[in-house]
Amino acid sequence: MLAMHTDIVDLRQFYHSELGRMAEHSVSMALSSVWARLPEERLVGLGYAVPYLERFRADTERTFAFMPAGQGAVNWPVAELSSTALVFDEELPLPDASIDRVLMVHSLEFAESPRETMKEIWRVLAPGGRLVIVVPNRRGVWARMEHTPFGSGRPYSRGQLTALLRETNFTPGATSEALFFPPSKRKIVLRLRHSLERFGRSFWPVFSGVIIVEAQKRLYQGLPVAVRASRRVFVPVLAPHGVPSTRSRS
């Protein structure tokens, strides 16, 4: 069954809420623990990664935010020349081996064909390029609550994610976890967030809200590349759907 993307409006509203800001901070701290520095890297965020790209783009040569067509897109960075592109995750508008790192957030869990998406990311990554995936943990509470974006789409276990990476020629590396506090808007829960994060990371990492895995592009085994015609067509939502034809009457 195809998982529907969370709408861009809902994503923005969540990350502008207090709960969303707390979640972003928790995930960003976990990302920092697996984020090896790459000099003058070319970074692409796929899905809705802009809250996290803000933290890492200062050290990059260039950073792009690729947003899936099913989700919608917004201009980013704010008040600057746009680095956003509306894309299909199986057909990224990039040359082969052109990107150093891809960050997937609110992305893999909505992929129509996760394997095809991963093969496309493998194609655009440079030799030795790195992929960082943030995905809802199927054992966590956040994947069961639909009032946050992490409660939509197809959650993964660590074993499923590792198997997918190996199947598509990536070597899994460093891992981390985040979102050990419950997705509650109650003030008391948000105040206890730091303690719950520390406690959960030490005593119940298997029940984290999200799993974070870094992987490296593997080169010693080739992937077959099949030429296929694009199945995708952009339909501008603001375009008129047709104008009644006028015919001269005799």
C-alpha positions as YAML, in Angstrom:
chain: A
units: angstrom
residues:
- id: 1
  name: MET
  ca: [0.00, 0.00, 0.00]
- id: 2
  name: LEU
  ca: [1.38, 3.39, -1.01]
- id: 3
  name: ALA
  ca: [2.08, 5.72, 1.91]
- id: 4
  name: MET
  ca: [0.85, 9.25, 1.29]
- id: 5
  name: HIS
  ca: [3.29, 12.08, 1.89]
- id: 6
  name: THR
  ca: [2.63, 14.48, 4.73]
- id: 7
  name: ASP
  ca: [1.60, 17.82, 3.23]
- id: 8
  name: ILE
  ca: [4.12, 20.65, 3.26]
- id: 9
  name: VAL
  ca: [1.70, 22.87, 5.21]
- id: 10
  name: ASP
  ca: [1.41, 20.30, 8.01]
- id: 11
  name: LEU
  ca: [5.19, 19.84, 8.11]
- id: 12
  name: ARG
  ca: [5.82, 23.56, 8.46]
- id: 13
  name: GLN
  ca: [3.15, 23.92, 11.14]
- id: 14
  name: PHE
  ca: [4.64, 21.07, 13.14]
- id: 15
  name: TYR
  ca: [8.17, 22.47, 13.09]
- id: 16
  name: HIS
  ca: [6.89, 25.91, 14.09]
- id: 17
  name: SER
  ca: [5.13, 24.45, 17.15]
- id: 18
  name: GLU
  ca: [6.80, 24.00, 20.52]
- id: 19
  name: LEU
  ca: [6.68, 20.21, 20.19]
- id: 20
  name: GLY
  ca: [8.20, 20.48, 16.71]
- id: 21
  name: ARG
  ca: [11.05, 22.68, 17.90]
- id: 22
  name: MET
  ca: [11.80, 20.23, 20.71]
- id: 23
  name: ALA
  ca: [11.75, 17.30, 18.26]
- id: 24
  name: GLU
  ca: [14.05, 19.16, 15.84]
- id: 25
  name: HIS
  ca: [16.56, 19.83, 18.61]
- id: 26
  name: SER
  ca: [16.53, 16.20, 19.74]
- id: 27
  name: VAL
  ca: [17.03, 14.85, 16.21]
- id: 28
  name: SER
  ca: [19.70, 17.46, 15.41]
- id: 29
  name: MET
  ca: [21.75, 16.49, 18.45]
- id: 30
  name: ALA
  ca: [21.61, 12.84, 17.38]
- id: 31
  name: LEU
  ca: [22.54, 13.80, 13.81]
- id: 32
  name: SER
  ca: [25.58, 15.68, 15.07]
- id: 33
  name: SER
  ca: [26.91, 12.49, 16.65]
- id: 34
  name: VAL
  ca: [27.07, 10.69, 13.26]
- id: 35
  name: TRP
  ca: [27.87, 13.70, 11.06]
- id: 36
  name: ALA
  ca: [31.49, 13.36, 9.92]
- id: 37
  name: ARG
  ca: [32.83, 16.61, 8.49]
- id: 38
  name: LEU
  ca: [33.49, 16.62, 4.76]
- id: 39
  name: PRO
  ca: [35.50, 19.57, 3.39]
- id: 40
  name: GLU
  ca: [33.57, 21.74, 0.92]
- id: 41
  name: GLU
  ca: [30.86, 19.12, 0.54]
- id: 42
  name: ARG
  ca: [27.84, 19.23, -1.75]
- id: 43
  name: LEU
  ca: [24.83, 18.37, 0.42]
- id: 44
  name: VAL
  ca: [21.28, 17.48, -0.60]
- id: 45
  name: GLY
  ca: [18.38, 17.18, 1.83]
- id: 46
  name: LEU
  ca: [15.65, 14.88, 0.48]
- id: 47
  name: GLY
  ca: [12.13, 15.00, 1.91]
- id: 48
  name: TYR
  ca: [11.54, 17.80, 4.42]
- id: 49
  name: ALA
  ca: [15.04, 18.30, 5.77]
- id: 50
  name: VAL
  ca: [15.23, 22.11, 5.94]
- id: 51
  name: PRO
  ca: [15.07, 22.37, 9.77]
- id: 52
  name: TYR
  ca: [18.21, 20.22, 9.89]
- id: 53
  name: LEU
  ca: [20.00, 21.62, 6.84]
- id: 54
  name: GLU
  ca: [20.15, 24.99, 8.58]
- id: 55
  name: ARG
  ca: [22.52, 23.48, 11.14]
- id: 56
  name: PHE
  ca: [24.94, 21.95, 8.65]
- id: 57
  name: ARG
  ca: [25.00, 24.12, 5.53]
- id: 58
  name: ALA
  ca: [27.52, 26.66, 6.87]
- id: 59
  name: ASP
  ca: [30.39, 24.23, 6.16]
- id: 60
  name: THR
  ca: [29.19, 23.12, 2.73]
- id: 61
  name: GLU
  ca: [30.14, 24.28, -0.73]
- id: 62
  name: ARG
  ca: [26.46, 24.25, -1.62]
- id: 63
  name: THR
  ca: [23.29, 22.82, -0.14]
- id: 64
  name: PHE
  ca: [20.04, 21.91, -1.87]
- id: 65
  name: ALA
  ca: [16.62, 21.02, -0.46]
- id: 66
  name: PHE
  ca: [14.88, 18.47, -2.69]
- id: 67
  name: MET
  ca: [11.21, 18.11, -1.81]
- id: 68
  name: PRO
  ca: [9.01, 15.32, -3.23]
- id: 69
  name: ALA
  ca: [6.20, 16.26, -5.57]
- id: 70
  name: GLY
  ca: [3.67, 14.43, -3.39]
- id: 71
  name: GLN
  ca: [4.63, 16.59, -0.44]
- id: 72
  name: GLY
  ca: [4.98, 20.01, -2.03]
- id: 73
  name: ALA
  ca: [7.76, 22.55, -1.73]
- id: 74
  name: VAL
  ca: [8.52, 25.90, -0.13]
- id: 75
  name: ASN
  ca: [11.22, 28.43, -0.78]
- id: 76
  name: TRP
  ca: [14.40, 27.84, 1.22]
- id: 77
  name: PRO
  ca: [16.52, 29.48, 2.58]
- id: 78
  name: VAL
  ca: [14.19, 32.27, 3.67]
- id: 79
  name: ALA
  ca: [15.06, 35.71, 2.23]
- id: 80
  name: GLU
  ca: [17.81, 34.22, 0.03]
- id: 81
  name: LEU
  ca: [18.05, 32.82, -3.48]
- id: 82
  name: SER
  ca: [16.07, 29.60, -3.48]
- id: 83
  name: SER
  ca: [17.94, 26.29, -3.18]
- id: 84
  name: THR
  ca: [14.72, 24.26, -3.34]
- id: 85
  name: ALA
  ca: [13.68, 21.86, -6.08]
- id: 86
  name: LEU
  ca: [10.47, 19.88, -6.50]
- id: 87
  name: VAL
  ca: [11.49, 16.32, -7.43]
- id: 88
  name: PHE
  ca: [10.55, 12.68, -7.77]
- id: 89
  name: ASP
  ca: [12.78, 10.64, -5.49]
- id: 90
  name: GLU
  ca: [13.34, 7.94, -8.12]
- id: 91
  name: GLU
  ca: [14.47, 10.49, -10.74]
- id: 92
  name: LEU
  ca: [16.64, 13.14, -9.13]
- id: 93
  name: PRO
  ca: [17.68, 16.01, -11.44]
- id: 94
  name: LEU
  ca: [21.41, 15.50, -10.84]
- id: 95
  name: PRO
  ca: [24.34, 14.04, -12.82]
- id: 96
  name: ASP
  ca: [25.97, 10.81, -11.73]
- id: 97
  name: ALA
  ca: [28.40, 11.08, -8.79]
- id: 98
  name: SER
  ca: [27.70, 14.78, -8.25]
- id: 99
  name: ILE
  ca: [26.82, 14.94, -4.53]
- id: 100
  name: ASP
  ca: [28.94, 14.23, -1.44]
- id: 101
  name: ARG
  ca: [26.16, 13.64, 1.10]
- id: 102
  name: VAL
  ca: [22.39, 13.09, 1.12]
- id: 103
  name: LEU
  ca: [20.27, 13.65, 4.23]
- id: 104
  name: MET
  ca: [16.87, 11.93, 4.15]
- id: 105
  name: VAL
  ca: [14.23, 13.17, 6.60]
- id: 106
  name: HIS
  ca: [10.48, 12.53, 6.15]
- id: 107
  name: SER
  ca: [11.47, 10.75, 2.96]
- id: 108
  name: LEU
  ca: [12.17, 7.01, 2.98]
- id: 109
  name: GLU
  ca: [8.99, 6.14, 4.89]
- id: 110
  name: PHE
  ca: [6.94, 7.66, 2.04]
- id: 111
  name: ALA
  ca: [8.90, 6.18, -0.89]
- id: 112
  name: GLU
  ca: [6.75, 4.34, -3.41]
- id: 113
  name: SER
  ca: [9.66, 1.97, -4.05]
- id: 114
  name: PRO
  ca: [12.32, 2.27, -1.34]
- id: 115
  name: ARG
  ca: [14.77, 0.13, -3.30]
- id: 116
  name: GLU
  ca: [14.48, 2.31, -6.43]
- id: 117
  name: THR
  ca: [14.87, 5.44, -4.33]
- id: 118
  name: MET
  ca: [18.03, 4.08, -2.73]
- id: 119
  name: LYS
  ca: [19.46, 3.07, -6.10]
- id: 120
  name: GLU
  ca: [18.86, 6.61, -7.36]
- id: 121
  name: ILE
  ca: [20.65, 8.08, -4.34]
- id: 122
  name: TRP
  ca: [23.54, 5.65, -4.98]
- id: 123
  name: ARG
  ca: [23.73, 6.99, -8.54]
- id: 124
  name: VAL
  ca: [24.05, 10.66, -7.60]
- id: 125
  name: LEU
  ca: [26.49, 10.16, -4.71]
- id: 126
  name: ALA
  ca: [30.19, 10.60, -5.46]
- id: 127
  name: PRO
  ca: [32.62, 7.73, -4.76]
- id: 128
  name: GLY
  ca: [32.81, 7.42, -0.99]
- id: 129
  name: GLY
  ca: [29.72, 9.63, -0.64]
- id: 130
  name: ARG
  ca: [27.66, 9.40, 2.51]
- id: 131
  name: LEU
  ca: [23.96, 8.94, 3.15]
- id: 132
  name: VAL
  ca: [22.27, 9.81, 6.46]
- id: 133
  name: ILE
  ca: [18.72, 8.52, 7.02]
- id: 134
  name: VAL
  ca: [16.27, 9.63, 9.71]
- id: 135
  name: VAL
  ca: [13.30, 7.29, 9.77]
- id: 136
  name: PRO
  ca: [10.49, 6.52, 12.28]
- id: 137
  name: ASN
  ca: [11.23, 3.54, 14.50]
- id: 138
  name: ARG
  ca: [8.48, 0.95, 14.21]
- id: 139
  name: ARG
  ca: [8.91, 0.07, 17.91]
- id: 140
  name: GLY
  ca: [8.66, 3.67, 19.09]
- id: 141
  name: VAL
  ca: [5.68, 5.64, 20.35]
- id: 142
  name: TRP
  ca: [6.12, 8.43, 17.79]
- id: 143
  name: ALA
  ca: [5.34, 6.08, 14.89]
- id: 144
  name: ARG
  ca: [1.95, 5.33, 16.49]
- id: 145
  name: MET
  ca: [0.80, 8.92, 16.94]
- id: 146
  name: GLU
  ca: [-0.61, 10.64, 13.87]
- id: 147
  name: HIS
  ca: [-0.45, 14.22, 15.17]
- id: 148
  name: THR
  ca: [3.25, 14.47, 14.21]
- id: 149
  name: PRO
  ca: [4.91, 13.82, 10.81]
- id: 150
  name: PHE
  ca: [6.78, 10.87, 12.34]
- id: 151
  name: GLY
  ca: [3.46, 9.06, 12.73]
- id: 152
  name: SER
  ca: [2.84, 8.90, 8.99]
- id: 153
  name: GLY
  ca: [4.29, 6.61, 6.35]
- id: 154
  name: ARG
  ca: [6.02, 3.27, 6.75]
- id: 155
  name: PRO
  ca: [8.20, 2.95, 9.91]
- id: 156
  name: TYR
  ca: [11.32, 0.79, 9.95]
- id: 157
  name: SER
  ca: [13.20, -1.40, 12.38]
- id: 158
  name: ARG
  ca: [16.98, -1.14, 12.54]
- id: 159
  name: GLY
  ca: [17.27, -4.56, 10.92]
- id: 160
  name: GLN
  ca: [15.00, -3.61, 8.02]
- id: 161
  name: LEU
  ca: [16.94, -0.41, 7.39]
- id: 162
  name: THR
  ca: [20.30, -2.18, 7.52]
- id: 163
  name: ALA
  ca: [19.09, -4.86, 5.11]
- id: 164
  name: LEU
  ca: [17.82, -2.23, 2.65]
- id: 165
  name: LEU
  ca: [21.14, -0.38, 2.76]
- id: 166
  name: ARG
  ca: [23.18, -3.51, 2.12]
- id: 167
  name: GLU
  ca: [20.85, -4.65, -0.66]
- id: 168
  name: THR
  ca: [21.32, -1.34, -2.49]
- id: 169
  name: ASN
  ca: [25.14, -1.23, -2.15]
- id: 170
  name: PHE
  ca: [25.61, 0.92, 0.92]
- id: 171
  name: THR
  ca: [27.79, 0.03, 3.87]
- id: 172
  name: PRO
  ca: [25.99, 0.94, 7.14]
- id: 173
  name: GLY
  ca: [28.13, 2.85, 9.61]
- id: 174
  name: ALA
  ca: [27.44, 5.00, 12.65]
- id: 175
  name: THR
  ca: [23.97, 4.93, 14.20]
- id: 176
  name: SER
  ca: [22.07, 7.03, 16.69]
- id: 177
  name: GLU
  ca: [18.60, 7.42, 18.18]
- id: 178
  name: ALA
  ca: [16.38, 10.33, 19.17]
- id: 179
  name: LEU
  ca: [12.89, 11.21, 20.44]
- id: 180
  name: PHE
  ca: [12.69, 9.26, 23.67]
- id: 181
  name: PHE
  ca: [10.21, 11.68, 25.21]
- id: 182
  name: PRO
  ca: [6.55, 11.07, 24.29]
- id: 183
  name: PRO
  ca: [4.99, 13.26, 21.56]
- id: 184
  name: SER
  ca: [2.88, 15.19, 24.05]
- id: 185
  name: LYS
  ca: [2.15, 18.90, 24.05]
- id: 186
  name: ARG
  ca: [1.86, 19.00, 27.85]
- id: 187
  name: LYS
  ca: [4.24, 21.44, 29.47]
- id: 188
  name: ILE
  ca: [5.38, 18.98, 32.12]
- id: 189
  name: VAL
  ca: [6.44, 16.45, 29.47]
- id: 190
  name: LEU
  ca: [8.32, 19.07, 27.45]
- id: 191
  name: ARG
  ca: [10.12, 20.28, 30.57]
- id: 192
  name: LEU
  ca: [11.30, 16.72, 31.27]
- id: 193
  name: ARG
  ca: [12.51, 16.24, 27.69]
- id: 194
  name: HIS
  ca: [16.25, 16.43, 28.42]
- id: 195
  name: SER
  ca: [16.05, 13.91, 31.24]
- id: 196
  name: LEU
  ca: [13.91, 11.53, 29.22]
- id: 197
  name: GLU
  ca: [16.29, 11.74, 26.25]
- id: 198
  name: ARG
  ca: [19.32, 10.91, 28.41]
- id: 199
  name: PHE
  ca: [17.53, 8.12, 30.25]
- id: 200
  name: GLY
  ca: [16.10, 6.59, 27.08]
- id: 201
  name: ARG
  ca: [19.41, 6.66, 25.24]
- id: 202
  name: SER
  ca: [21.01, 4.75, 28.10]
- id: 203
  name: PHE
  ca: [18.29, 2.26, 29.03]
- id: 204
  name: TRP
  ca: [15.82, 1.76, 26.15]
- id: 205
  name: PRO
  ca: [17.42, 2.78, 22.82]
- id: 206
  name: VAL
  ca: [15.36, 0.15, 21.03]
- id: 207
  name: PHE
  ca: [12.21, 2.23, 21.71]
- id: 208
  name: SER
  ca: [13.43, 5.56, 20.31]
- id: 209
  name: GLY
  ca: [11.08, 7.64, 18.18]
- id: 210
  name: VAL
  ca: [13.46, 7.70, 15.23]
- id: 211
  name: ILE
  ca: [16.44, 5.69, 14.03]
- id: 212
  name: ILE
  ca: [19.38, 7.52, 12.46]
- id: 213
  name: VAL
  ca: [21.84, 5.60, 10.30]
- id: 214
  name: GLU
  ca: [24.83, 6.83, 8.33]
- id: 215
  name: ALA
  ca: [26.01, 4.75, 5.38]
- id: 216
  name: GLN
  ca: [28.69, 5.00, 2.71]
- id: 217
  name: LYS
  ca: [28.37, 4.31, -0.99]
- id: 218
  name: ARG
  ca: [29.94, 0.95, -1.81]
- id: 219
  name: LEU
  ca: [31.89, 0.74, -5.06]
- id: 220
  name: TYR
  ca: [33.25, -2.78, -5.33]
- id: 221
  name: GLN
  ca: [29.95, -4.29, -6.47]
- id: 222
  name: GLY
  ca: [28.07, -2.88, -9.44]
- id: 223
  name: LEU
  ca: [24.35, -2.18, -9.61]
- id: 224
  name: PRO
  ca: [22.53, -3.01, -12.84]
- id: 225
  name: VAL
  ca: [21.10, 0.11, -14.40]
- id: 226
  name: ALA
  ca: [17.93, -0.27, -16.42]
- id: 227
  name: VAL
  ca: [16.88, 2.50, -18.76]
- id: 228
  name: ARG
  ca: [13.26, 3.33, -18.11]
- id: 229
  name: ALA
  ca: [10.88, 5.91, -19.41]
- id: 230
  name: SER
  ca: [9.71, 8.43, -16.85]
- id: 231
  name: ARG
  ca: [6.35, 7.61, -15.34]
- id: 232
  name: ARG
  ca: [6.07, 11.06, -13.80]
- id: 233
  name: VAL
  ca: [4.35, 14.17, -15.02]
- id: 234
  name: PHE
  ca: [4.19, 17.49, -13.21]
- id: 235
  name: VAL
  ca: [0.72, 19.02, -13.22]
- id: 236
  name: PRO
  ca: [0.75, 22.67, -12.07]
- id: 237
  name: VAL
  ca: [-2.09, 22.93, -9.57]
- id: 238
  name: LEU
  ca: [-2.83, 26.55, -10.41]
- id: 239
  name: ALA
  ca: [-3.13, 25.96, -14.15]
- id: 240
  name: PRO
  ca: [-6.63, 25.97, -15.68]
- id: 241
  name: HIS
  ca: [-7.86, 22.51, -16.56]
- id: 242
  name: GLY
  ca: [-9.01, 23.49, -20.00]
- id: 243
  name: VAL
  ca: [-10.94, 26.19, -21.79]
- id: 244
  name: PRO
  ca: [-14.17, 25.34, -23.57]
- id: 245
  name: SER
  ca: [-13.62, 25.50, -27.32]
- id: 246
  name: THR
  ca: [-15.62, 27.97, -29.36]
- id: 247
  name: ARG
  ca: [-16.88, 26.91, -32.77]
- id: 248
  name: SER
  ca: [-18.32, 29.12, -35.43]
- id: 249
  name: ARG
  ca: [-21.90, 28.34, -36.25]
- id: 250
  name: SER
  ca: [-22.95, 28.29, -39.87]
...
